[in-house]
Amino acid sequence: MYKSFYHFLMKYRNPKPKDKISHFANHAYEDHSFPKNSEDYDEISSYLEFHGQYLESMSIFDEAWELYLHYEG
């Protein structure tokens, strides 16, 4: 598993995002305050609640978090 959620999310970055998770990844990359070393759902979720204006919905984070939890690459 990836060490941090941010590191995992970066695999979804795409210059031409095709889905909401790719948009999320692109914006998180541009967000210099994003908790890049965190593996903690509550910490990242709280951060996004206050600073994640680029997220259309927190359900996008939840969907990405589920992928992170089940990733075995």
PyMOL Python script that loads the backbone (N, CA, C, O; Angstrom):
from pymol import cmd

cmd.read_pdbstr("""\
ATOM      1  N   MET A   1       0.840  -1.180   0.000  1.00  0.00           N
ATOM      2  CA  MET A   1       0.000   0.000   0.000  1.00  0.00           C
ATOM      3  C   MET A   1       0.885   1.243   0.000  1.00  0.00           C
ATOM      4  O   MET A   1       1.997   1.236   0.526  1.00  0.00           O
ATOM      5  N   TYR A   2       0.369   2.293  -0.595  1.00  0.00           N
ATOM      6  CA  TYR A   2       1.101   3.562  -0.600  1.00  0.00           C
ATOM      7  C   TYR A   2       1.275   4.056   0.829  1.00  0.00           C
ATOM      8  O   TYR A   2       0.461   3.754   1.701  1.00  0.00           O
ATOM      9  N   LYS A   3       2.320   4.803   1.060  1.00  0.00           N
ATOM     10  CA  LYS A   3       2.579   5.332   2.396  1.00  0.00           C
ATOM     11  C   LYS A   3       1.560   6.399   2.785  1.00  0.00           C
ATOM     12  O   LYS A   3       1.126   6.438   3.936  1.00  0.00           O
ATOM     13  N   SER A   4       1.180   7.244   1.875  1.00  0.00           N
ATOM     14  CA  SER A   4       0.214   8.286   2.209  1.00  0.00           C
ATOM     15  C   SER A   4      -0.910   8.301   1.170  1.00  0.00           C
ATOM     16  O   SER A   4      -0.751   7.844   0.038  1.00  0.00           O
ATOM     17  N   PHE A   5      -2.046   8.843   1.600  1.00  0.00           N
ATOM     18  CA  PHE A   5      -3.172   8.968   0.691  1.00  0.00           C
ATOM     19  C   PHE A   5      -2.804   9.869  -0.488  1.00  0.00           C
ATOM     20  O   PHE A   5      -3.138   9.571  -1.635  1.00  0.00           O
ATOM     21  N   TYR A   6      -2.117  10.965  -0.197  1.00  0.00           N
ATOM     22  CA  TYR A   6      -1.713  11.900  -1.258  1.00  0.00           C
ATOM     23  C   TYR A   6      -0.874  11.189  -2.319  1.00  0.00           C
ATOM     24  O   TYR A   6      -1.108  11.359  -3.515  1.00  0.00           O
ATOM     25  N   HIS A   7       0.095  10.400  -1.882  1.00  0.00           N
ATOM     26  CA  HIS A   7       0.955   9.679  -2.814  1.00  0.00           C
ATOM     27  C   HIS A   7       0.124   8.743  -3.696  1.00  0.00           C
ATOM     28  O   HIS A   7       0.352   8.643  -4.901  1.00  0.00           O
ATOM     29  N   PHE A   8      -0.835   8.067  -3.079  1.00  0.00           N
ATOM     30  CA  PHE A   8      -1.742   7.200  -3.835  1.00  0.00           C
ATOM     31  C   PHE A   8      -2.559   8.024  -4.834  1.00  0.00           C
ATOM     32  O   PHE A   8      -2.684   7.652  -6.000  1.00  0.00           O
ATOM     33  N   LEU A   9      -3.108   9.139  -4.368  1.00  0.00           N
ATOM     34  CA  LEU A   9      -3.973   9.964  -5.207  1.00  0.00           C
ATOM     35  C   LEU A   9      -3.241  10.487  -6.441  1.00  0.00           C
ATOM     36  O   LEU A   9      -3.849  10.674  -7.495  1.00  0.00           O
ATOM     37  N   MET A  10      -1.951  10.718  -6.309  1.00  0.00           N
ATOM     38  CA  MET A  10      -1.191  11.287  -7.427  1.00  0.00           C
ATOM     39  C   MET A  10      -1.149  10.362  -8.632  1.00  0.00           C
ATOM     40  O   MET A  10      -0.869  10.821  -9.739  1.00  0.00           O
ATOM     41  N   LYS A  11      -1.416   9.079  -8.453  1.00  0.00           N
ATOM     42  CA  LYS A  11      -1.442   8.188  -9.616  1.00  0.00           C
ATOM     43  C   LYS A  11      -2.641   8.482 -10.524  1.00  0.00           C
ATOM     44  O   LYS A  11      -2.699   8.006 -11.657  1.00  0.00           O
ATOM     45  N   TYR A  12      -3.596   9.268 -10.018  1.00  0.00           N
ATOM     46  CA  TYR A  12      -4.774   9.632 -10.803  1.00  0.00           C
ATOM     47  C   TYR A  12      -4.632  10.992 -11.500  1.00  0.00           C
ATOM     48  O   TYR A  12      -5.529  11.406 -12.235  1.00  0.00           O
ATOM     49  N   ARG A  13      -3.514  11.683 -11.275  1.00  0.00           N
ATOM     50  CA  ARG A  13      -3.312  12.960 -11.964  1.00  0.00           C
ATOM     51  C   ARG A  13      -3.320  12.736 -13.466  1.00  0.00           C
ATOM     52  O   ARG A  13      -2.801  11.738 -13.966  1.00  0.00           O
ATOM     53  N   ASN A  14      -3.913  13.677 -14.169  1.00  0.00           N
ATOM     54  CA  ASN A  14      -4.024  13.543 -15.609  1.00  0.00           C
ATOM     55  C   ASN A  14      -4.165  14.934 -16.210  1.00  0.00           C
ATOM     56  O   ASN A  14      -4.994  15.720 -15.751  1.00  0.00           O
ATOM     57  N   PRO A  15      -3.370  15.254 -17.230  1.00  0.00           N
ATOM     58  CA  PRO A  15      -3.486  16.588 -17.850  1.00  0.00           C
ATOM     59  C   PRO A  15      -4.871  16.814 -18.455  1.00  0.00           C
ATOM     60  O   PRO A  15      -5.311  17.955 -18.594  1.00  0.00           O
ATOM     61  N   LYS A  16      -5.553  15.733 -18.813  1.00  0.00           N
ATOM     62  CA  LYS A  16      -6.915  15.825 -19.341  1.00  0.00           C
ATOM     63  C   LYS A  16      -7.804  14.913 -18.494  1.00  0.00           C
ATOM     64  O   LYS A  16      -8.162  13.814 -18.920  1.00  0.00           O
ATOM     65  N   PRO A  17      -8.161  15.380 -17.284  1.00  0.00           N
ATOM     66  CA  PRO A  17      -8.916  14.517 -16.367  1.00  0.00           C
ATOM     67  C   PRO A  17     -10.241  14.055 -16.972  1.00  0.00           C
ATOM     68  O   PRO A  17     -10.991  14.837 -17.557  1.00  0.00           O
ATOM     69  N   LYS A  18     -10.498  12.765 -16.811  1.00  0.00           N
ATOM     70  CA  LYS A  18     -11.695  12.180 -17.395  1.00  0.00           C
ATOM     71  C   LYS A  18     -12.762  11.889 -16.345  1.00  0.00           C
ATOM     72  O   LYS A  18     -13.904  11.581 -16.688  1.00  0.00           O
ATOM     73  N   ASP A  19     -12.392  11.987 -15.061  1.00  0.00           N
ATOM     74  CA  ASP A  19     -13.365  11.691 -14.013  1.00  0.00           C
ATOM     75  C   ASP A  19     -13.115  12.573 -12.795  1.00  0.00           C
ATOM     76  O   ASP A  19     -12.150  13.337 -12.754  1.00  0.00           O
ATOM     77  N   LYS A  20     -13.990  12.457 -11.809  1.00  0.00           N
ATOM     78  CA  LYS A  20     -13.929  13.325 -10.632  1.00  0.00           C
ATOM     79  C   LYS A  20     -12.694  13.071  -9.785  1.00  0.00           C
ATOM     80  O   LYS A  20     -12.167  13.999  -9.171  1.00  0.00           O
ATOM     81  N   ILE A  21     -12.223  11.832  -9.742  1.00  0.00           N
ATOM     82  CA  ILE A  21     -11.034  11.536  -8.943  1.00  0.00           C
ATOM     83  C   ILE A  21      -9.798  12.152  -9.599  1.00  0.00           C
ATOM     84  O   ILE A  21      -8.905  12.630  -8.900  1.00  0.00           O
ATOM     85  N   SER A  22      -9.736  12.147 -10.906  1.00  0.00           N
ATOM     86  CA  SER A  22      -8.617  12.801 -11.597  1.00  0.00           C
ATOM     87  C   SER A  22      -8.636  14.313 -11.353  1.00  0.00           C
ATOM     88  O   SER A  22      -7.588  14.924 -11.147  1.00  0.00           O
ATOM     89  N   HIS A  23      -9.824  14.910 -11.377  1.00  0.00           N
ATOM     90  CA  HIS A  23      -9.935  16.339 -11.056  1.00  0.00           C
ATOM     91  C   HIS A  23      -9.454  16.591  -9.633  1.00  0.00           C
ATOM     92  O   HIS A  23      -8.707  17.537  -9.383  1.00  0.00           O
ATOM     93  N   PHE A  24      -9.886  15.739  -8.696  1.00  0.00           N
ATOM     94  CA  PHE A  24      -9.475  15.839  -7.297  1.00  0.00           C
ATOM     95  C   PHE A  24      -7.951  15.756  -7.195  1.00  0.00           C
ATOM     96  O   PHE A  24      -7.329  16.570  -6.512  1.00  0.00           O
ATOM     97  N   ALA A  25      -7.359  14.787  -7.865  1.00  0.00           N
ATOM     98  CA  ALA A  25      -5.902  14.608  -7.818  1.00  0.00           C
ATOM     99  C   ALA A  25      -5.181  15.837  -8.358  1.00  0.00           C
ATOM    100  O   ALA A  25      -4.202  16.294  -7.769  1.00  0.00           O
ATOM    101  N   ASN A  26      -5.655  16.362  -9.457  1.00  0.00           N
ATOM    102  CA  ASN A  26      -5.027  17.553 -10.036  1.00  0.00           C
ATOM    103  C   ASN A  26      -5.093  18.736  -9.073  1.00  0.00           C
ATOM    104  O   ASN A  26      -4.112  19.459  -8.905  1.00  0.00           O
ATOM    105  N   HIS A  27      -6.240  18.930  -8.446  1.00  0.00           N
ATOM    106  CA  HIS A  27      -6.389  20.048  -7.507  1.00  0.00           C
ATOM    107  C   HIS A  27      -5.565  19.821  -6.241  1.00  0.00           C
ATOM    108  O   HIS A  27      -4.964  20.760  -5.721  1.00  0.00           O
ATOM    109  N   ALA A  28      -5.532  18.588  -5.742  1.00  0.00           N
ATOM    110  CA  ALA A  28      -4.736  18.287  -4.545  1.00  0.00           C
ATOM    111  C   ALA A  28      -3.257  18.566  -4.821  1.00  0.00           C
ATOM    112  O   ALA A  28      -2.536  19.049  -3.947  1.00  0.00           O
ATOM    113  N   TYR A  29      -2.821  18.264  -6.022  1.00  0.00           N
ATOM    114  CA  TYR A  29      -1.437  18.531  -6.410  1.00  0.00           C
ATOM    115  C   TYR A  29      -1.127  20.027  -6.339  1.00  0.00           C
ATOM    116  O   TYR A  29      -0.036  20.421  -5.926  1.00  0.00           O
ATOM    117  N   GLU A  30      -2.083  20.849  -6.740  1.00  0.00           N
ATOM    118  CA  GLU A  30      -1.904  22.299  -6.726  1.00  0.00           C
ATOM    119  C   GLU A  30      -2.058  22.891  -5.319  1.00  0.00           C
ATOM    120  O   GLU A  30      -1.658  24.029  -5.074  1.00  0.00           O
ATOM    121  N   ASP A  31      -2.633  22.121  -4.406  1.00  0.00           N
ATOM    122  CA  ASP A  31      -2.905  22.578  -3.034  1.00  0.00           C
ATOM    123  C   ASP A  31      -1.670  22.322  -2.174  1.00  0.00           C
ATOM    124  O   ASP A  31      -1.459  21.207  -1.697  1.00  0.00           O
ATOM    125  N   HIS A  32      -0.873  23.339  -1.982  1.00  0.00           N
ATOM    126  CA  HIS A  32       0.407  23.182  -1.285  1.00  0.00           C
ATOM    127  C   HIS A  32       0.250  22.911   0.208  1.00  0.00           C
ATOM    128  O   HIS A  32       1.219  22.538   0.870  1.00  0.00           O
ATOM    129  N   SER A  33      -0.946  23.092   0.744  1.00  0.00           N
ATOM    130  CA  SER A  33      -1.186  22.824   2.166  1.00  0.00           C
ATOM    131  C   SER A  33      -1.791  21.443   2.411  1.00  0.00           C
ATOM    132  O   SER A  33      -1.983  21.048   3.560  1.00  0.00           O
ATOM    133  N   PHE A  34      -2.091  20.713   1.347  1.00  0.00           N
ATOM    134  CA  PHE A  34      -2.702  19.387   1.497  1.00  0.00           C
ATOM    135  C   PHE A  34      -1.821  18.520   2.405  1.00  0.00           C
ATOM    136  O   PHE A  34      -0.599  18.534   2.262  1.00  0.00           O
ATOM    137  N   PRO A  35      -2.419  17.770   3.335  1.00  0.00           N
ATOM    138  CA  PRO A  35      -1.622  16.926   4.251  1.00  0.00           C
ATOM    139  C   PRO A  35      -0.993  15.740   3.504  1.00  0.00           C
ATOM    140  O   PRO A  35      -1.522  14.629   3.511  1.00  0.00           O
ATOM    141  N   LYS A  36       0.126  16.005   2.874  1.00  0.00           N
ATOM    142  CA  LYS A  36       0.747  15.054   1.945  1.00  0.00           C
ATOM    143  C   LYS A  36       1.254  13.765   2.587  1.00  0.00           C
ATOM    144  O   LYS A  36       1.351  12.739   1.915  1.00  0.00           O
ATOM    145  N   ASN A  37       1.575  13.806   3.863  1.00  0.00           N
ATOM    146  CA  ASN A  37       2.134  12.616   4.509  1.00  0.00           C
ATOM    147  C   ASN A  37       1.124  11.845   5.338  1.00  0.00           C
ATOM    148  O   ASN A  37       1.487  10.882   6.015  1.00  0.00           O
ATOM    149  N   SER A  38      -0.123  12.247   5.296  1.00  0.00           N
ATOM    150  CA  SER A  38      -1.125  11.637   6.156  1.00  0.00           C
ATOM    151  C   SER A  38      -1.687  10.342   5.574  1.00  0.00           C
ATOM    152  O   SER A  38      -1.874  10.196   4.366  1.00  0.00           O
ATOM    153  N   GLU A  39      -1.944   9.418   6.484  1.00  0.00           N
ATOM    154  CA  GLU A  39      -2.649   8.179   6.162  1.00  0.00           C
ATOM    155  C   GLU A  39      -3.949   8.118   6.956  1.00  0.00           C
ATOM    156  O   GLU A  39      -4.604   7.078   7.012  1.00  0.00           O
ATOM    157  N   ASP A  40      -4.318   9.249   7.572  1.00  0.00           N
ATOM    158  CA  ASP A  40      -5.440   9.296   8.499  1.00  0.00           C
ATOM    159  C   ASP A  40      -6.689   9.894   7.850  1.00  0.00           C
ATOM    160  O   ASP A  40      -6.684  11.050   7.427  1.00  0.00           O
ATOM    161  N   TYR A  41      -7.750   9.101   7.776  1.00  0.00           N
ATOM    162  CA  TYR A  41      -8.993   9.543   7.146  1.00  0.00           C
ATOM    163  C   TYR A  41      -9.515  10.825   7.774  1.00  0.00           C
ATOM    164  O   TYR A  41      -9.852  11.777   7.069  1.00  0.00           O
ATOM    165  N   ASP A  42      -9.583  10.847   9.112  1.00  0.00           N
ATOM    166  CA  ASP A  42     -10.162  12.006   9.799  1.00  0.00           C
ATOM    167  C   ASP A  42      -9.359  13.277   9.562  1.00  0.00           C
ATOM    168  O   ASP A  42      -9.934  14.349   9.372  1.00  0.00           O
ATOM    169  N   GLU A  43      -8.042  13.166   9.571  1.00  0.00           N
ATOM    170  CA  GLU A  43      -7.199  14.340   9.332  1.00  0.00           C
ATOM    171  C   GLU A  43      -7.427  14.901   7.926  1.00  0.00           C
ATOM    172  O   GLU A  43      -7.602  16.107   7.753  1.00  0.00           O
ATOM    173  N   ILE A  44      -7.422  14.026   6.937  1.00  0.00           N
ATOM    174  CA  ILE A  44      -7.594  14.476   5.550  1.00  0.00           C
ATOM    175  C   ILE A  44      -9.017  14.981   5.324  1.00  0.00           C
ATOM    176  O   ILE A  44      -9.220  16.002   4.668  1.00  0.00           O
ATOM    177  N   SER A  45      -9.992  14.270   5.861  1.00  0.00           N
ATOM    178  CA  SER A  45     -11.382  14.674   5.712  1.00  0.00           C
ATOM    179  C   SER A  45     -11.621  16.050   6.327  1.00  0.00           C
ATOM    180  O   SER A  45     -12.272  16.899   5.718  1.00  0.00           O
ATOM    181  N   SER A  46     -11.096  16.272   7.534  1.00  0.00           N
ATOM    182  CA  SER A  46     -11.248  17.575   8.187  1.00  0.00           C
ATOM    183  C   SER A  46     -10.575  18.668   7.371  1.00  0.00           C
ATOM    184  O   SER A  46     -11.130  19.754   7.201  1.00  0.00           O
ATOM    185  N   TYR A  47      -9.389  18.384   6.869  1.00  0.00           N
ATOM    186  CA  TYR A  47      -8.692  19.360   6.035  1.00  0.00           C
ATOM    187  C   TYR A  47      -9.555  19.735   4.825  1.00  0.00           C
ATOM    188  O   TYR A  47      -9.721  20.916   4.518  1.00  0.00           O
ATOM    189  N   LEU A  48     -10.093  18.738   4.150  1.00  0.00           N
ATOM    190  CA  LEU A  48     -10.876  18.995   2.945  1.00  0.00           C
ATOM    191  C   LEU A  48     -12.178  19.723   3.247  1.00  0.00           C
ATOM    192  O   LEU A  48     -12.643  20.524   2.436  1.00  0.00           O
ATOM    193  N   GLU A  49     -12.771  19.449   4.411  1.00  0.00           N
ATOM    194  CA  GLU A  49     -14.003  20.146   4.792  1.00  0.00           C
ATOM    195  C   GLU A  49     -13.772  21.656   4.827  1.00  0.00           C
ATOM    196  O   GLU A  49     -14.645  22.432   4.438  1.00  0.00           O
ATOM    197  N   PHE A  50     -12.590  22.068   5.294  1.00  0.00           N
ATOM    198  CA  PHE A  50     -12.299  23.491   5.447  1.00  0.00           C
ATOM    199  C   PHE A  50     -11.530  24.100   4.280  1.00  0.00           C
ATOM    200  O   PHE A  50     -11.628  25.303   4.041  1.00  0.00           O
ATOM    201  N   HIS A  51     -10.769  23.290   3.553  1.00  0.00           N
ATOM    202  CA  HIS A  51      -9.884  23.834   2.514  1.00  0.00           C
ATOM    203  C   HIS A  51     -10.086  23.215   1.130  1.00  0.00           C
ATOM    204  O   HIS A  51      -9.409  23.600   0.177  1.00  0.00           O
ATOM    205  N   GLY A  52     -10.990  22.282   1.015  1.00  0.00           N
ATOM    206  CA  GLY A  52     -11.152  21.570  -0.255  1.00  0.00           C
ATOM    207  C   GLY A  52     -12.256  22.119  -1.125  1.00  0.00           C
ATOM    208  O   GLY A  52     -13.098  21.373  -1.626  1.00  0.00           O
ATOM    209  N   GLN A  53     -12.249  23.436  -1.304  1.00  0.00           N
ATOM    210  CA  GLN A  53     -13.298  24.063  -2.111  1.00  0.00           C
ATOM    211  C   GLN A  53     -13.335  23.503  -3.530  1.00  0.00           C
ATOM    212  O   GLN A  53     -14.346  23.611  -4.223  1.00  0.00           O
ATOM    213  N   TYR A  54     -12.233  22.909  -3.950  1.00  0.00           N
ATOM    214  CA  TYR A  54     -12.171  22.344  -5.297  1.00  0.00           C
ATOM    215  C   TYR A  54     -12.925  21.017  -5.403  1.00  0.00           C
ATOM    216  O   TYR A  54     -13.124  20.508  -6.506  1.00  0.00           O
ATOM    217  N   LEU A  55     -13.345  20.455  -4.272  1.00  0.00           N
ATOM    218  CA  LEU A  55     -14.116  19.211  -4.311  1.00  0.00           C
ATOM    219  C   LEU A  55     -15.592  19.536  -4.477  1.00  0.00           C
ATOM    220  O   LEU A  55     -16.173  20.276  -3.682  1.00  0.00           O
ATOM    221  N   GLU A  56     -16.182  18.982  -5.507  1.00  0.00           N
ATOM    222  CA  GLU A  56     -17.604  19.171  -5.757  1.00  0.00           C
ATOM    223  C   GLU A  56     -18.430  18.571  -4.616  1.00  0.00           C
ATOM    224  O   GLU A  56     -19.482  19.095  -4.250  1.00  0.00           O
ATOM    225  N   SER A  57     -17.930  17.458  -4.062  1.00  0.00           N
ATOM    226  CA  SER A  57     -18.627  16.755  -2.991  1.00  0.00           C
ATOM    227  C   SER A  57     -17.624  15.920  -2.207  1.00  0.00           C
ATOM    228  O   SER A  57     -16.662  15.404  -2.777  1.00  0.00           O
ATOM    229  N   MET A  58     -17.843  15.786  -0.907  1.00  0.00           N
ATOM    230  CA  MET A  58     -16.960  14.946  -0.095  1.00  0.00           C
ATOM    231  C   MET A  58     -17.070  13.477  -0.486  1.00  0.00           C
ATOM    232  O   MET A  58     -16.196  12.679  -0.149  1.00  0.00           O
ATOM    233  N   SER A  59     -18.126  13.118  -1.187  1.00  0.00           N
ATOM    234  CA  SER A  59     -18.257  11.727  -1.628  1.00  0.00           C
ATOM    235  C   SER A  59     -17.132  11.351  -2.596  1.00  0.00           C
ATOM    236  O   SER A  59     -16.791  10.174  -2.717  1.00  0.00           O
ATOM    237  N   ILE A  60     -16.561  12.328  -3.278  1.00  0.00           N
ATOM    238  CA  ILE A  60     -15.425  12.061  -4.172  1.00  0.00           C
ATOM    239  C   ILE A  60     -14.224  11.630  -3.341  1.00  0.00           C
ATOM    240  O   ILE A  60     -13.522  10.686  -3.703  1.00  0.00           O
ATOM    241  N   PHE A  61     -13.990  12.315  -2.233  1.00  0.00           N
ATOM    242  CA  PHE A  61     -12.923  11.904  -1.328  1.00  0.00           C
ATOM    243  C   PHE A  61     -13.202  10.501  -0.787  1.00  0.00           C
ATOM    244  O   PHE A  61     -12.304   9.659  -0.756  1.00  0.00           O
ATOM    245  N   ASP A  62     -14.428  10.249  -0.367  1.00  0.00           N
ATOM    246  CA  ASP A  62     -14.772   8.926   0.175  1.00  0.00           C
ATOM    247  C   ASP A  62     -14.529   7.820  -0.854  1.00  0.00           C
ATOM    248  O   ASP A  62     -14.034   6.746  -0.515  1.00  0.00           O
ATOM    249  N   GLU A  63     -14.875   8.089  -2.094  1.00  0.00           N
ATOM    250  CA  GLU A  63     -14.654   7.113  -3.165  1.00  0.00           C
ATOM    251  C   GLU A  63     -13.152   6.869  -3.362  1.00  0.00           C
ATOM    252  O   GLU A  63     -12.717   5.726  -3.502  1.00  0.00           O
ATOM    253  N   ALA A  64     -12.375   7.939  -3.370  1.00  0.00           N
ATOM    254  CA  ALA A  64     -10.921   7.810  -3.523  1.00  0.00           C
ATOM    255  C   ALA A  64     -10.326   7.087  -2.311  1.00  0.00           C
ATOM    256  O   ALA A  64      -9.404   6.285  -2.458  1.00  0.00           O
ATOM    257  N   TRP A  65     -10.850   7.368  -1.116  1.00  0.00           N
ATOM    258  CA  TRP A  65     -10.350   6.717   0.101  1.00  0.00           C
ATOM    259  C   TRP A  65     -10.587   5.203   0.028  1.00  0.00           C
ATOM    260  O   TRP A  65      -9.716   4.421   0.412  1.00  0.00           O
ATOM    261  N   GLU A  66     -11.748   4.793  -0.458  1.00  0.00           N
ATOM    262  CA  GLU A  66     -12.044   3.359  -0.598  1.00  0.00           C
ATOM    263  C   GLU A  66     -11.048   2.701  -1.559  1.00  0.00           C
ATOM    264  O   GLU A  66     -10.579   1.591  -1.304  1.00  0.00           O
ATOM    265  N   LEU A  67     -10.731   3.373  -2.644  1.00  0.00           N
ATOM    266  CA  LEU A  67      -9.742   2.844  -3.579  1.00  0.00           C
ATOM    267  C   LEU A  67      -8.383   2.724  -2.892  1.00  0.00           C
ATOM    268  O   LEU A  67      -7.665   1.745  -3.093  1.00  0.00           O
ATOM    269  N   TYR A  68      -8.036   3.716  -2.087  1.00  0.00           N
ATOM    270  CA  TYR A  68      -6.765   3.721  -1.335  1.00  0.00           C
ATOM    271  C   TYR A  68      -6.717   2.534  -0.377  1.00  0.00           C
ATOM    272  O   TYR A  68      -5.696   1.853  -0.289  1.00  0.00           O
ATOM    273  N   LEU A  69      -7.802   2.284   0.333  1.00  0.00           N
ATOM    274  CA  LEU A  69      -7.822   1.185   1.309  1.00  0.00           C
ATOM    275  C   LEU A  69      -7.685  -0.179   0.655  1.00  0.00           C
ATOM    276  O   LEU A  69      -7.128  -1.106   1.243  1.00  0.00           O
ATOM    277  N   HIS A  70      -8.190  -0.296  -0.556  1.00  0.00           N
ATOM    278  CA  HIS A  70      -8.179  -1.608  -1.223  1.00  0.00           C
ATOM    279  C   HIS A  70      -7.074  -1.770  -2.265  1.00  0.00           C
ATOM    280  O   HIS A  70      -6.985  -2.801  -2.931  1.00  0.00           O
ATOM    281  N   TYR A  71      -6.240  -0.751  -2.398  1.00  0.00           N
ATOM    282  CA  TYR A  71      -5.164  -0.818  -3.393  1.00  0.00           C
ATOM    283  C   TYR A  71      -4.063  -1.769  -2.922  1.00  0.00           C
ATOM    284  O   TYR A  71      -3.617  -1.705  -1.776  1.00  0.00           O
ATOM    285  N   GLU A  72      -3.646  -2.628  -3.805  1.00  0.00           N
ATOM    286  CA  GLU A  72      -2.604  -3.601  -3.452  1.00  0.00           C
ATOM    287  C   GLU A  72      -1.391  -3.530  -4.362  1.00  0.00           C
ATOM    288  O   GLU A  72      -0.567  -4.444  -4.369  1.00  0.00           O
ATOM    289  N   GLY A  73      -1.273  -2.448  -5.133  1.00  0.00           N
ATOM    290  CA  GLY A  73      -0.193  -2.320  -6.084  1.00  0.00           C
ATOM    291  C   GLY A  73       1.101  -2.204  -5.413  1.00  0.00           C
ATOM    292  O   GLY A  73       2.131  -2.087  -6.076  1.00  0.00           O
TER     293      GLY A  73
END
""", "prot")
cmd.dss("prot")
cmd.show_as("cartoon", "prot")
cmd.util.cbc("prot")
cmd.orient("prot")
